[in-house]
Amino acid sequence: MKLLLLLVAAAALAACTEKTQTLQSGVRSDTPAFQGPASVYTVGGWKPGDRTSWDLGLKTRAQFQNEYNKVN
């Protein structure tokens, strides 16, 4: 009985621990999205810091998700 109680207490304490959550990837959350890094996954025609092409890309993608345009 004591062993069972000890195992339950150990499991309860283990469930209460939480690992620290630190930002290690180097991504800064205080920079605007249109100033993001250039990578191989970047859409062609967009350069980091070009806000007008960023806004145009968002508007274009939003139109492809517009259900009203798909039905008509």
N, CA, C and O atoms as CSV, one atom per row, in Angstrom:
chain,resi,resn,atom,element,x,y,z
A,1,MET,N,N,0.816,-1.192,0.000
A,1,MET,CA,C,0.000,0.000,0.000
A,1,MET,C,C,0.865,1.264,0.000
A,1,MET,O,O,0.577,2.232,-0.703
A,2,LYS,N,N,1.937,1.230,0.810
A,2,LYS,CA,C,2.837,2.370,0.859
A,2,LYS,C,C,3.543,2.566,-0.484
A,2,LYS,O,O,3.775,3.690,-0.928
A,3,LEU,N,N,3.873,1.449,-1.108
A,3,LEU,CA,C,4.543,1.522,-2.402
A,3,LEU,C,C,3.611,2.133,-3.450
A,3,LEU,O,O,4.046,2.945,-4.266
A,4,LEU,N,N,2.362,1.755,-3.434
A,4,LEU,CA,C,1.390,2.308,-4.363
A,4,LEU,C,C,1.199,3.801,-4.132
A,4,LEU,O,O,1.126,4.578,-5.084
A,5,LEU,N,N,1.118,4.199,-2.869
A,5,LEU,CA,C,0.975,5.606,-2.516
A,5,LEU,C,C,2.209,6.399,-2.956
A,5,LEU,O,O,2.089,7.527,-3.434
A,6,LEU,N,N,3.370,5.817,-2.796
A,6,LEU,CA,C,4.610,6.464,-3.206
A,6,LEU,C,C,4.667,6.624,-4.724
A,6,LEU,O,O,5.115,7.660,-5.216
A,7,LEU,N,N,4.224,5.624,-5.464
A,7,LEU,CA,C,4.212,5.711,-6.929
A,7,LEU,C,C,3.217,6.759,-7.426
A,7,LEU,O,O,3.501,7.487,-8.377
A,8,VAL,N,N,2.055,6.834,-6.784
A,8,VAL,CA,C,1.056,7.832,-7.161
A,8,VAL,C,C,1.583,9.232,-6.870
A,8,VAL,O,O,1.392,10.142,-7.676
A,9,ALA,N,N,2.241,9.414,-5.734
A,9,ALA,CA,C,2.797,10.718,-5.383
A,9,ALA,C,C,3.905,11.112,-6.367
A,9,ALA,O,O,3.983,12.271,-6.773
A,10,ALA,N,N,4.747,10.176,-6.746
A,10,ALA,CA,C,5.817,10.460,-7.702
A,10,ALA,C,C,5.242,10.819,-9.075
A,10,ALA,O,O,5.755,11.717,-9.744
A,11,ALA,N,N,4.198,10.135,-9.491
A,11,ALA,CA,C,3.564,10.441,-10.780
A,11,ALA,C,C,2.904,11.810,-10.747
A,11,ALA,O,O,2.957,12.549,-11.730
A,12,ALA,N,N,2.288,12.151,-9.633
A,12,ALA,CA,C,1.641,13.458,-9.507
A,12,ALA,C,C,2.670,14.576,-9.532
A,12,ALA,O,O,2.436,15.614,-10.152
A,13,LEU,N,N,3.789,14.388,-8.879
A,13,LEU,CA,C,4.838,15.401,-8.890
A,13,LEU,C,C,5.488,15.517,-10.267
A,13,LEU,O,O,5.849,16.616,-10.688
A,14,ALA,N,N,5.636,14.417,-10.957
A,14,ALA,CA,C,6.232,14.451,-12.293
A,14,ALA,C,C,5.314,15.168,-13.273
A,14,ALA,O,O,5.791,15.810,-14.209
A,15,ALA,N,N,4.014,15.069,-13.072
A,15,ALA,CA,C,3.063,15.725,-13.966
A,15,ALA,C,C,3.038,17.229,-13.750
A,15,ALA,O,O,2.609,17.969,-14.634
A,16,CYS,N,N,3.485,17.690,-12.600
A,16,CYS,CA,C,3.445,19.120,-12.291
A,16,CYS,C,C,4.649,19.880,-12.831
A,16,CYS,O,O,4.632,21.110,-12.861
A,17,THR,N,N,5.677,19.186,-13.251
A,17,THR,CA,C,6.867,19.877,-13.739
A,17,THR,C,C,6.650,20.334,-15.174
A,17,THR,O,O,5.923,19.700,-15.939
A,18,GLU,N,N,7.276,21.416,-15.517
A,18,GLU,CA,C,7.160,21.944,-16.874
A,18,GLU,C,C,8.529,22.423,-17.324
A,18,GLU,O,O,9.243,23.086,-16.571
A,19,LYS,N,N,8.885,22.092,-18.533
A,19,LYS,CA,C,10.162,22.538,-19.078
A,19,LYS,C,C,10.069,24.024,-19.397
A,19,LYS,O,O,8.998,24.533,-19.729
A,20,THR,N,N,11.190,24.706,-19.296
A,20,THR,CA,C,11.198,26.126,-19.629
A,20,THR,C,C,11.018,26.295,-21.130
A,20,THR,O,O,11.530,25.506,-21.924
A,21,GLN,N,N,10.295,27.317,-21.500
A,21,GLN,CA,C,10.010,27.572,-22.904
A,21,GLN,C,C,10.733,28.846,-23.308
A,21,GLN,O,O,10.261,29.953,-23.045
A,22,THR,N,N,11.876,28.680,-23.944
A,22,THR,CA,C,12.650,29.834,-24.373
A,22,THR,C,C,12.714,29.866,-25.888
A,22,THR,O,O,12.652,28.832,-26.552
A,23,LEU,N,N,12.835,31.041,-26.406
A,23,LEU,CA,C,12.925,31.218,-27.849
A,23,LEU,C,C,14.372,31.048,-28.266
A,23,LEU,O,O,15.207,31.909,-27.989
A,24,GLN,N,N,14.673,29.946,-28.929
A,24,GLN,CA,C,16.045,29.654,-29.309
A,24,GLN,C,C,16.254,29.684,-30.816
A,24,GLN,O,O,17.383,29.549,-31.288
A,25,SER,N,N,15.193,29.855,-31.565
A,25,SER,CA,C,15.334,29.777,-33.015
A,25,SER,C,C,15.849,31.071,-33.626
A,25,SER,O,O,16.208,31.084,-34.803
A,26,GLY,N,N,15.896,32.150,-32.871
A,26,GLY,CA,C,16.387,33.408,-33.396
A,26,GLY,C,C,15.322,34.233,-34.092
A,26,GLY,O,O,15.627,35.293,-34.639
A,27,VAL,N,N,14.083,33.773,-34.085
A,27,VAL,CA,C,12.998,34.519,-34.702
A,27,VAL,C,C,12.565,35.617,-33.743
A,27,VAL,O,O,12.279,35.355,-32.574
A,28,ARG,N,N,12.520,36.828,-34.235
A,28,ARG,CA,C,12.110,37.947,-33.389
A,28,ARG,C,C,10.638,38.210,-33.620
A,28,ARG,O,O,10.188,38.324,-34.760
A,29,SER,N,N,9.897,38.306,-32.543
A,29,SER,CA,C,8.460,38.522,-32.664
A,29,SER,C,C,8.098,39.994,-32.718
A,29,SER,O,O,6.933,40.333,-32.928
A,30,ASP,N,N,9.079,40.881,-32.531
A,30,ASP,CA,C,8.772,42.306,-32.530
A,30,ASP,C,C,9.005,42.964,-33.885
A,30,ASP,O,O,8.843,44.178,-34.012
A,31,THR,N,N,9.380,42.192,-34.895
A,31,THR,CA,C,9.555,42.757,-36.222
A,31,THR,C,C,8.298,42.506,-37.040
A,31,THR,O,O,7.652,41.474,-36.856
A,32,PRO,N,N,7.930,43.410,-37.935
A,32,PRO,CA,C,6.756,43.197,-38.780
A,32,PRO,C,C,6.947,41.977,-39.696
A,32,PRO,O,O,8.072,41.625,-40.053
A,33,ALA,N,N,5.855,41.355,-40.060
A,33,ALA,CA,C,5.917,40.132,-40.858
A,33,ALA,C,C,6.539,40.370,-42.230
A,33,ALA,O,O,7.223,39.493,-42.756
A,34,PHE,N,N,6.312,41.540,-42.812
A,34,PHE,CA,C,6.840,41.787,-44.158
A,34,PHE,C,C,8.352,41.977,-44.156
A,34,PHE,O,O,8.956,42.035,-45.227
A,35,GLN,N,N,8.972,42.073,-43.004
A,35,GLN,CA,C,10.423,42.189,-42.928
A,35,GLN,C,C,11.068,40.860,-42.568
A,35,GLN,O,O,12.196,40.826,-42.077
A,36,GLY,N,N,10.362,39.775,-42.810
A,36,GLY,CA,C,10.843,38.445,-42.465
A,36,GLY,C,C,12.081,38.058,-43.240
A,36,GLY,O,O,12.477,38.755,-44.175
A,37,PRO,N,N,12.697,36.945,-42.857
A,37,PRO,CA,C,13.934,36.516,-43.504
A,37,PRO,C,C,13.676,35.899,-44.874
A,37,PRO,O,O,12.627,35.299,-45.111
A,38,ALA,N,N,14.627,36.053,-45.751
A,38,ALA,CA,C,14.563,35.398,-47.062
A,38,ALA,C,C,15.059,33.969,-46.893
A,38,ALA,O,O,16.075,33.734,-46.239
A,39,SER,N,N,14.353,33.028,-47.472
A,39,SER,CA,C,14.763,31.631,-47.407
A,39,SER,C,C,14.356,30.957,-48.712
A,39,SER,O,O,13.790,31.591,-49.603
A,40,VAL,N,N,14.649,29.676,-48.811
A,40,VAL,CA,C,14.287,28.941,-50.022
A,40,VAL,C,C,12.780,28.773,-50.142
A,40,VAL,O,O,12.282,28.450,-51.220
A,41,TYR,N,N,12.043,28.988,-49.049
A,41,TYR,CA,C,10.597,28.840,-49.055
A,41,TYR,C,C,9.865,30.148,-49.336
A,41,TYR,O,O,8.634,30.180,-49.351
A,42,THR,N,N,10.600,31.205,-49.554
A,42,THR,CA,C,10.007,32.506,-49.824
A,42,THR,C,C,9.387,32.512,-51.212
A,42,THR,O,O,9.964,31.985,-52.163
A,43,VAL,N,N,8.223,33.104,-51.319
A,43,VAL,CA,C,7.526,33.193,-52.604
A,43,VAL,C,C,8.330,34.076,-53.543
A,43,VAL,O,O,8.870,35.104,-53.135
A,44,GLY,N,N,8.406,33.670,-54.790
A,44,GLY,CA,C,9.137,34.452,-55.770
A,44,GLY,C,C,8.513,35.819,-55.983
A,44,GLY,O,O,7.289,35.948,-55.991
A,45,GLY,N,N,9.329,36.829,-56.153
A,45,GLY,CA,C,8.839,38.170,-56.364
A,45,GLY,C,C,8.733,38.996,-55.106
A,45,GLY,O,O,8.471,40.197,-55.171
A,46,TRP,N,N,8.932,38.373,-53.960
A,46,TRP,CA,C,8.882,39.119,-52.710
A,46,TRP,C,C,10.261,39.170,-52.091
A,46,TRP,O,O,10.953,38.156,-51.999
A,47,LYS,N,N,10.658,40.368,-51.664
A,47,LYS,CA,C,11.940,40.549,-50.986
A,47,LYS,C,C,11.652,41.030,-49.567
A,47,LYS,O,O,10.718,41.805,-49.362
A,48,PRO,N,N,12.422,40.592,-48.600
A,48,PRO,CA,C,12.196,41.058,-47.223
A,48,PRO,C,C,12.241,42.584,-47.138
A,48,PRO,O,O,13.169,43.215,-47.643
A,49,GLY,N,N,11.246,43.158,-46.506
A,49,GLY,CA,C,11.166,44.603,-46.347
A,49,GLY,C,C,10.271,45.277,-47.361
A,49,GLY,O,O,10.004,46.472,-47.232
A,50,ASP,N,N,9.786,44.547,-48.387
A,50,ASP,CA,C,8.919,45.123,-49.417
A,50,ASP,C,C,7.468,44.960,-48.988
A,50,ASP,O,O,6.854,43.919,-49.224
A,51,ARG,N,N,6.931,45.990,-48.361
A,51,ARG,CA,C,5.591,45.897,-47.793
A,51,ARG,C,C,4.506,45.845,-48.864
A,51,ARG,O,O,3.504,45.155,-48.677
A,52,THR,N,N,4.674,46.544,-49.967
A,52,THR,CA,C,3.617,46.566,-50.984
A,52,THR,C,C,3.431,45.193,-51.617
A,52,THR,O,O,2.299,44.760,-51.829
A,53,SER,N,N,4.530,44.503,-51.922
A,53,SER,CA,C,4.375,43.162,-52.498
A,53,SER,C,C,3.846,42.180,-51.450
A,53,SER,O,O,3.146,41.228,-51.796
A,54,TRP,N,N,4.174,42.401,-50.175
A,54,TRP,CA,C,3.642,41.560,-49.098
A,54,TRP,C,C,2.123,41.707,-49.013
A,54,TRP,O,O,1.396,40.716,-48.937
A,55,ASP,N,N,1.653,42.964,-49.027
A,55,ASP,CA,C,0.215,43.212,-48.967
A,55,ASP,C,C,-0.502,42.657,-50.187
A,55,ASP,O,O,-1.596,42.105,-50.068
A,56,LEU,N,N,0.105,42.798,-51.356
A,56,LEU,CA,C,-0.495,42.265,-52.573
A,56,LEU,C,C,-0.586,40.738,-52.519
A,56,LEU,O,O,-1.583,40.160,-52.952
A,57,GLY,N,N,0.444,40.091,-51.993
A,57,GLY,CA,C,0.421,38.634,-51.848
A,57,GLY,C,C,-0.656,38.172,-50.889
A,57,GLY,O,O,-1.328,37.173,-51.142
A,58,LEU,N,N,-0.828,38.894,-49.783
A,58,LEU,CA,C,-1.894,38.542,-48.835
A,58,LEU,C,C,-3.265,38.703,-49.462
A,58,LEU,O,O,-4.147,37.867,-49.266
A,59,LYS,N,N,-3.444,39.771,-50.211
A,59,LYS,CA,C,-4.736,40.020,-50.857
A,59,LYS,C,C,-5.035,38.943,-51.898
A,59,LYS,O,O,-6.170,38.479,-52.008
A,60,THR,N,N,-4.025,38.549,-52.653
A,60,THR,CA,C,-4.212,37.508,-53.669
A,60,THR,C,C,-4.570,36.172,-53.030
A,60,THR,O,O,-5.484,35.491,-53.496
A,61,ARG,N,N,-3.865,35.790,-51.974
A,61,ARG,CA,C,-4.169,34.523,-51.302
A,61,ARG,C,C,-5.548,34.547,-50.666
A,61,ARG,O,O,-6.237,33.527,-50.646
A,62,ALA,N,N,-5.956,35.684,-50.151
A,62,ALA,CA,C,-7.276,35.792,-49.540
A,62,ALA,C,C,-8.373,35.605,-50.588
A,62,ALA,O,O,-9.424,35.044,-50.280
A,63,GLN,N,N,-8.145,36.064,-51.818
A,63,GLN,CA,C,-9.145,35.897,-52.865
A,63,GLN,C,C,-9.308,34.429,-53.256
A,63,GLN,O,O,-10.401,34.016,-53.643
A,64,PHE,N,N,-8.246,33.640,-53.162
A,64,PHE,CA,C,-8.362,32.209,-53.452
A,64,PHE,C,C,-9.111,31.476,-52.355
A,64,PHE,O,O,-9.587,30.363,-52.578
A,65,GLN,N,N,-9.228,32.071,-51.175
A,65,GLN,CA,C,-9.958,31.448,-50.077
A,65,GLN,C,C,-11.376,31.983,-49.953
A,65,GLN,O,O,-12.107,31.589,-49.044
A,66,ASN,N,N,-11.765,32.850,-50.830
A,66,ASN,CA,C,-13.096,33.462,-50.794
A,66,ASN,C,C,-14.103,32.502,-51.417
A,66,ASN,O,O,-14.048,32.242,-52.619
A,67,GLU,N,N,-15.011,31.980,-50.620
A,67,GLU,CA,C,-15.985,31.006,-51.095
A,67,GLU,C,C,-16.970,31.633,-52.091
A,67,GLU,O,O,-17.468,30.940,-52.978
A,68,TYR,N,N,-17.248,32.896,-51.959
A,68,TYR,CA,C,-18.169,33.554,-52.886
A,68,TYR,C,C,-17.600,33.533,-54.309
A,68,TYR,O,O,-18.344,33.345,-55.272
A,69,ASN,N,N,-16.306,33.722,-54.441
A,69,ASN,CA,C,-15.675,33.679,-55.771
A,69,ASN,C,C,-15.688,32.263,-56.344
A,69,ASN,O,O,-15.769,32.096,-57.561
A,70,LYS,N,N,-15.610,31.249,-55.495
A,70,LYS,CA,C,-15.589,29.867,-55.960
A,70,LYS,C,C,-16.957,29.426,-56.473
A,70,LYS,O,O,-17.036,28.645,-57.421
A,71,VAL,N,N,-18.034,29.915,-55.859
A,71,VAL,CA,C,-19.378,29.492,-56.236
A,71,VAL,C,C,-19.817,30.165,-57.529
A,71,VAL,O,O,-20.413,29.523,-58.394
A,72,ASN,N,N,-19.530,31.427,-57.661
A,72,ASN,CA,C,-19.994,32.176,-58.837
A,72,ASN,C,C,-19.064,32.066,-59.995
A,72,ASN,O,O,-19.323,32.642,-61.051
